[in-house]
Amino acid sequence: MSPFSLRELRYVLPRDGQRTLSVTIVTTLLDPALYPKEKIAALYGVRWTVETHFAELKTTLKMRKLKSTTPEGVLKELIAYTLVYNLVHAVMCEAATRQRVTPDRVSFIDTIRWLLTAAADAELPDLVINPRRPGRHEPRVTKDRQDSYPKMCRPRNELRKDLKKQAKAA
């Protein structure tokens, strides 16, 4: 295996009412003149936007778990989700232009609700505009309310035996 060079960057994020956060980024973008520290740090900040888009797909569009079991079926599902996602964002862009804001401010869920209820010839209404919240900090937690069943941690045949025992005892 051939070794390769890495560049380590550190910067601090002062946060109101919280401890200052030190961020370390390791990258293969080695030239500081071509890739200044500030630009890489700004790009790292864009990551939150990307995570928001993934959340829209996984939560709002319910793409959390794909249902298909074949590669062809998975591909069809991904294409369908991509088409719906792009349709919603096209409508968001149109609404943003009409309402004189950037498309990221238009509510994704409000756009979906309008698309689901609008008549074919309906005129696009003013959609909900999300406020700007610079420096917003949210705790990292998982919210898994869709799965209320226990996780399968033992082989299925053992679980079946336990189920039969419970049925006999009842």
C-alpha positions in Angstrom: 0.0 0.0 0.0 1.5 3.4 -1.0 1.4 6.1 1.7 -0.3 9.4 0.8 -0.1 12.9 2.3 -2.8 14.4 4.4 -3.4 18.0 5.7 -4.8 18.7 9.1 -6.7 21.9 9.7 -8.1 23.2 13.0 -10.4 26.1 13.7 -12.6 27.2 16.5 -16.3 27.8 16.5 -17.4 30.2 19.2 -20.9 29.5 20.3 -23.1 31.7 22.5 -23.9 30.2 25.8 -21.9 27.0 25.1 -18.3 25.9 25.2 -16.2 26.9 22.2 -16.0 24.0 19.8 -12.7 23.0 18.2 -13.0 21.4 14.8 -10.3 19.3 13.2 -10.6 18.4 9.5 -8.2 16.0 7.8 -8.1 16.4 4.0 -6.1 15.3 0.9 -6.4 18.9 -0.4 -2.8 19.8 0.3 -2.2 23.1 -1.4 -3.0 26.0 1.1 -2.9 28.6 -1.7 -5.4 26.7 -3.8 -7.5 25.4 -0.8 -7.3 28.0 2.0 -8.3 26.9 5.5 -11.3 29.3 5.6 -12.8 27.8 2.4 -12.4 24.3 3.6 -14.0 25.3 6.9 -16.9 26.9 5.1 -17.4 23.8 3.0 -17.5 21.7 6.1 -20.3 24.1 7.4 -22.3 23.3 4.2 -22.4 19.7 5.5 -25.4 20.6 7.6 -27.4 21.5 4.5 -26.6 18.2 3.0 -27.7 16.4 6.1 -31.0 18.3 6.0 -31.6 17.1 2.4 -30.9 13.5 3.5 -33.4 14.0 6.4 -36.0 15.3 3.9 -35.6 12.1 1.9 -35.4 9.7 4.8 -38.1 11.2 7.0 -40.5 13.3 5.0 -40.5 11.1 1.9 -40.2 7.9 4.1 -37.1 6.6 2.3 -35.7 5.4 5.6 -35.8 1.7 4.5 -36.1 0.6 0.9 -38.7 -2.1 0.4 -37.2 -3.9 -2.6 -35.0 -6.9 -2.3 -33.5 -7.0 -5.8 -30.9 -4.6 -7.2 -33.4 -3.7 -10.0 -36.1 -3.0 -7.5 -33.8 -0.9 -5.4 -32.8 1.1 -8.5 -36.4 1.7 -9.4 -37.2 2.9 -5.8 -34.2 5.3 -5.8 -35.2 6.7 -9.2 -38.8 7.2 -8.0 -37.6 9.0 -4.8 -35.2 11.1 -6.9 -38.0 12.1 -9.3 -40.3 13.1 -6.4 -37.5 15.0 -4.6 -36.6 16.9 -7.7 -40.3 17.7 -8.4 -40.7 19.1 -4.9 -37.5 21.2 -5.2 -38.5 22.5 -8.7 -41.8 23.8 -7.1 -39.8 25.2 -4.2 -37.6 27.1 -6.6 -40.6 28.5 -8.4 -42.2 29.6 -5.1 -38.9 31.1 -3.9 -38.6 33.2 -7.1 -42.2 34.4 -6.7 -41.7 35.2 -3.0 -38.3 36.7 -3.4 -36.3 34.4 -1.1 -33.7 31.7 -1.7 -35.1 28.1 -2.4 -33.6 26.7 0.9 -36.0 29.0 2.8 -39.2 27.5 1.3 -40.7 24.7 3.5 -40.2 21.3 2.0 -43.1 19.7 3.9 -45.4 22.6 3.0 -44.5 22.2 -0.7 -45.3 18.4 -0.5 -48.7 19.1 1.2 -49.6 21.6 -1.5 -48.6 19.2 -4.3 -50.7 16.4 -2.7 -53.8 18.5 -2.4 -53.6 20.9 -5.4 -55.8 20.5 -8.4 -54.0 20.0 -11.7 -54.6 23.6 -12.8 -54.1 25.2 -9.4 -52.0 28.3 -9.2 -49.0 28.0 -6.9 -49.8 29.8 -3.6 -47.4 31.5 -1.2 -45.7 28.7 0.6 -44.3 28.8 4.2 -41.0 30.5 4.4 -38.6 29.1 7.1 -36.8 31.8 9.1 -33.0 32.1 9.0 -31.4 30.7 12.1 -27.7 31.4 12.0 -25.6 29.6 14.5 -28.4 27.3 15.4 -27.2 24.3 17.4 -29.3 21.2 17.9 -28.3 18.2 20.0 -27.4 15.0 18.2 -30.0 12.5 19.2 -31.8 9.7 17.3 -35.5 9.8 17.1 -36.7 6.4 16.0 -40.4 6.4 16.6 -41.3 4.5 13.5 -40.0 1.2 14.9 -41.9 0.2 18.0 -41.0 -3.4 17.7 -38.0 -4.9 19.5 -34.9 -5.5 17.4 -34.1 -9.1 16.3 -31.0 -9.9 18.3 -31.3 -13.7 18.3 -31.8 -16.3 15.6 -35.4 -16.5 14.2 -35.8 -20.2 15.2 -35.1 -19.3 18.9 -37.7 -16.5 18.7 -40.2 -18.9 17.2 -39.6 -21.4 20.1 -40.2 -18.6 22.6 -43.4 -17.6 20.8 -44.7 -21.1 21.0 -43.9 -21.3 24.7 -45.8 -18.1 25.3 -48.8 -19.4 23.4 -48.8 -22.7 25.4 -48.5 -20.7 28.7 -51.5 -18.5 27.8 
